[in-house]
């Protein structure tokens, strides 16, 4: 089985579960750190000729991460493309199992069982907080409706302000974000890399939680540790 992954979290999942299956991955596929495969460009602008040259048996993609015209072009060129859709935690586990089986996994990996158990064992939050969750700064964009990251936060007791917005990633002026007066501003380090020096300055007087984008938005082995690490980062913002 020769697999090209166009989704960083799926790259990590396949590399860990089916060693040797991956022959190509995007430039943004940073885990595992020692992954030695051909790089095929970005998630939004993959090199289609480079992918086809690798003669993959399967290309794994995501309906949000990757552009449909690119996936259609790969199919037209004869490549088999498996497209995932992940909007919440249960769907993530189902899609991961489907991808890993398609990539040649003979058994369900232990890490997937551990990750599912970690989320099933979460206690009901003792209290709930409100949040705005910027994902980009120029212009300001935030989590809106029907997102995987939004479901992750909701299960940890965090209700983001724009969860019912008509758009999934609406553009909201920063003045309006401040005016919403959330309990916390959640600033992930991807897709925009918010840092202590670039992000909190826009929200004077509001607690800001700098969190790992990999634990907030990736579905893969990182799901096992995500509940604990995200909870720790969120609590630290309230000190």
TORZA-931577 format. One record per atom (N, C-alpha, C): residue in one letter; x, y, z. Coordinates in steps of 0.2 Angstrom, whole numbers, plus 5000, padded with zeros to 4 digits. Layout:
<rs>
AXYZ;...
</rs>
This chain:
<rs>
X500449945000;X500050005000;X500450065000;X500350114995;X500750174995;X500250234996;X500350275001;X499850325003;X500150395003;X499750435000;X499950505001;X499450545005;X499650575010;X499150615015;X499250685014;X498650715013;X498550795012;X498250825019;X498250785024;X498050815030;X498550795036;X498750845039;X499250835045;X499050785050;X498450795053;X498250745058;X498250675055;X498050665049;X497950595046;X498650565045;X499150615043;X499850595042;X500050565048;X499950595054;X500250565060;X499850505062;X499250495061;X498850435062;X499150375058;X499250385051;X499450335047;X500150315048;X500550365049;X501250345051;X501350305057;X500950325062;X501050285068;X500750215068;X500250205064;X499850145064;X500050095058;X500250125053;X500450085047;X501150105044;X501650095048;X502350115046;X502550095039;X502850145035;X503050125029;X502550135023;X501850145025;X501350155020;X501450225017;X501550275021;X501650345018;X502250355013;X502050375007;X502650395003;X502650465001;X502050505003;X502050575002;X501650615007;X501750675009;X501350715014;X501550785012;X501050825015;X501150895014;X501750925018;X501950995016;X502451025020;X502251045027;X501551045029;X501251055035;X501250995040;X501450935037;X501350875041;X502050865045;X501950895051;X502550905056;X502650845061;X502150795061;X502150745066;X502050675062;X502450625063;X502950625068;X503550665065;X503950685070;X504550735068;X505050705063;X505150635064;X505650605059;X505350575053;X504750605051;X504450575045;X504850585039;X505050535035;X505450545029;X505050525023;X504750565020;X504350555014;X504350615010;X504150605003;X504150654999;X503650715001;X503850775001;X503450825002;X503050854996;X502450864996;X502050874990;X501750944990;X501950994994;X501651054995;X501251065000;X500851125000;X500351135005;X499651105005;X499251105010;X498651075010;X498151105005;X498251175004;X497851214999;X498151214992;X498751204992;X499051204985;X499551144984;X499351084984;X499751024983;X500051024976;X500650994975;X500850984969;X500550924966;X500050924961;X499750874959;X500150824955;X500650854951;X501050814947;X501550774951;X501750804957;X502250774962;X501850714965;X501250724967;X500850664970;X500750614965;X500550624959;X500450574954;X501050534952;X501650564952;X502250534951;X502450484956;X502150494962;X502250444968;X501850384967;X501450384962;X500950324960;X500650294967;X500250334970;X499950314976;X499350264975;X499250214979;X498650174979;X498050214982;X498250264987;X497750304990;X497950374992;X497550424991;X497650484993;X497150504999;X497350525005;X496850535010;X496850615011;X496250635011;X496150705011;X495550725016;X495350785017;X494850815021;X494450865017;X493750865018;X493350905014;X493450985016;X493750995022;X493851065024;X494551085023;X495051035024;X495751055023;X495951065016;X495651025012;X495851025005;X495351045000;X495551074994;X495151104989;X494851044985;X494151054984;X493851004979;X494151004972;X494351054969;X494651054962;X495251014962;X495651014967;X496250974967;X496150904968;X495650884972;X495450814973;X495150784967;X494750834964;X494450804957;X494950794952;X495450834952;X495950834947;X496350764948;X496450744954;X496850684956;X496350624954;X495750624955;X495350574953;X495350564945;X495250624942;X495250624935;X495950594932;X496450594936;X497050574933;X497150494935;X496650474939;X496650394940;X496850384947;X496950434952;X497050414959;X496450404963;X496550354967;X495950344972;X496050394978;X495450434979;X495550484985;X494950474990;X495150464996;X494750455002;X494650525005;X494050555005;X493950615008;X493550605015;X493850635020;X493550635027;X493150695028;X492650685033;X492250745035;X492250735043;X492550785046;X492550785054;X492350845057;X491750845060;X491450905063;X491350895071;X491450835073;X491450825081;X491850765083;X491950755089;X492350705092;X492150635089;X491450615090;X491250545088;X491450535080;X491350585076;X491450575069;X492250565068;X492650605072;X493350595071;X493550525072;X493250485077;X493450425079;X493250375073;X492650385070;X492350345065;X492850355059;X492950415057;X493350425051;X494150405052;X494350405058;X495050385059;X495050305057;X494550275060;X494550195059;X494450185052;X494050225048;X493950205041;X494650225037;X494950275039;X495550295035;X496150235036;X496250215043;X496750175044;X496650105041;X495950085041;X495850015038;X495950025030;X495850085027;X495950095020;X496650095018;X497050115023;X497850115022;X498150055024;X497750005026;X498049935027;X498149915034;X497949955039;X497949925046;X497549865047;X497949815050;X497549745050;X497149745057;X497349785062;X496949785068;X496849855070;X496349875074;X496249935077;X496849955082;X497150015081;X497750025085;X497550045092;X498050025096;X497850045104;X497750115105;X498150155102;X498050225103;X497350255102;X497050225097;X496350245095;X495850225101;X495950165103;X495550145109;X495650195115;X496350205116;X496550255122;X496250325121;X496250345115;X495950415114;X495250415115;X494850365112;X494150365113;X493950355120;X494350315124;X494250305131;X494350375135;X494850415133;X494950475136;X494450525136;X494150525130;X493550575129;X492950545132;X492850485132;X492250455135;X492250455142;X492850465145;X492950465153;X492850535155;X492850585151;X492750655153;X492150665158;X492250695164;X491750705168;X491350765165;X490750775167;X490250825165;X490650895168;X490750945164;X491051005167;X490651035173;X490951045178;X490651075184;X490351145183;X490651185178;X490451245177;X490651255169;X490251305166;X490451325159;X490651395158;X491151405154;X491351475152;X491251485145;X491251555144;X491151575137;X491851595134;X491851595127;X492551605124;X492451635117;X492851675115;X492951685108;X493551655106;X493651625100;X494151585097;X494451605091;X494851655091;X495151675084;X495551625081;X495551615075;X495951575071;X496451605066;X496351675065;X496751715061;X496651785063;X497151825061;X497251895064;X497151945059;X497351935053;X497351985048;X497051965041;X496351965041;X495851995046;X495651945051;X495351975056;X495151935062;X494651885060;X494751815061;X494251765060;X494251725066;X493651695067;X493551655073;X493151585071;X493151545076;X492751485075;X491951505075;X491651475070;X490951485070;X490551425071;X490051405067;X489651355068;X489951285066;X489751235069;X489851165066;X490551145065;X491051165070;X491751145069;X491951095074;X492451055072;X492751005076;X493051035083;X493451095082;X493751125087;X493151155092;X492651175089;X492051195094;X491851145098;X491751085095;X491551025099;X491951005104;X492651005102;X493150995107;X493051035114;X493051105112;X492951155118;X492351135122;X491751125118;X491151115122;X491151055126;X491551005125;X491550945129;X492050965135;X492351015135;X492851035140;X492451095144;X491851105143;X491551155147;X491551225144;X491851235138;X491951305135;X491451315129;X491051365130;X490551375124;X490751435121;X490951435114;X491151485111;X490651535108;X490751595108;X490151645107;X489851645100;X490251615095;X489951625088;X489751555086;X489551505090;X489451435089;X488751435084;X488351485084;X487751485080;X487751535074;X488351555073;X488451605067;X488351565061;X488051605056;X487851565050;X488551535046;X489051565047;X489651545044;X490151505049;X490451455046;X490951415050;X491551455053;X491751495049;X492351535051;X492251615049;X491851645053;X491651715051;X492251765052;X492151815049;X492651875050;X492251925055;X492551935060;X492251975066;X492752035068;X492652095067;X493052145069;X493252135077;X493952155078;X494152145085;X493752185090;X493552235088;X493152275093;X492552245095;X492252205090;X491652165092;X491852105096;X492352075095;X492652015099;X492652045106;X492952105107;X493052125114;X492352145117;X491952175113;X491252195116;X490852135118;X491052075115;X490652015117;X490851995125;X491352015127;X491552005134;X491551935136;X491951895133;X491951825135;X492351815141;X492251755144;X492651735150;X493351725148;X493451705142;X494151685140;X494251695133;X494851715130;X494951715123;X495451655122;X495251615118;X495651555116;X496051565110;X496751565111;X497151575105;X497651515103;X497451485098;X497851425096;X498451445092;X498951405092;X499551425088;X499551395081;X498951375078;X498851365071;X498151365070;X497851385064;X498251395058;X498651465058;X498451515062;X498851575064;X499251555070;X499851575070;X500251565076;X500251615081;X499751615085;X499651665091;X500151645096;X500551705098;X501051695103;X500951745109;X501251745114;X501151795120;X501251865117;X501651875112;X501751945110;X501351955104;X500951915101;X500551925095;X499851895096;X499351935100;X498751905101;X498451935107;X498651915113;X498351945119;X498352025119;X498852055115;X498852125115;X498152155113;X497852115109;X497152145106;X496552135110;X496652105116;X496152095121;X496352115128;X496452185128;X496552205135;X496052195140;X496252165146;X495752155151;X495452095151;X495552055145;X495251985145;X495751935146;X495551875150;X496051825150;X496151785144;X496751775142;X496851735136;X497251675137;X496951615134;X497251555134;X497651535128;X498351535128;X498651505122;X498751435122;X498451405117;X498351325117;X498651305111;X498851235111;X499151205105;X498551185100;X498751215094;X498251205088;X498251125087;X498751095088;X498751015087;X498250985091;X498251005097;X497750975102;X497050995101;X496951055098;X496251085098;X495951065091;X496351055086;X496051045079;X496250985076;X496750945078;X496950885075;X496550825077;X496450775073;X496150715075;X496550665073;X496850635078;X497350575077;X497650555084;X498250535085;X498550515091;X498550565096;X498550635094;X498550685099;X497850695103;X497350655101;X496750655104;X496750625111;X497250585112;X497350555118;X497550595124;X497950645123;X498250695128;X497850755127;X497450775122;X497150835121;X496750855127;X496250815130;X495850835135;X496250865141;X496750835144;X497150855149;X497550915148;X497850925142;X498250975141;X497851045139;X497351035136;X496851095134;X496551115141;X496351075145;X496051095151;X496551135156;X497151105156;X497751145159;X497851215157;X497851225150;X497951285147;X497351335149;X496751305148;X496251355150;X496151375157;X496351325161;X496351345168;X496851395170;X497451395167;X497951435168;X497851505166;X497351515161;X497151585159;X496751615164;X496451585169;X496051615174;X496351625181;X497051615181;X497351625187;X497551695188;
</rs>
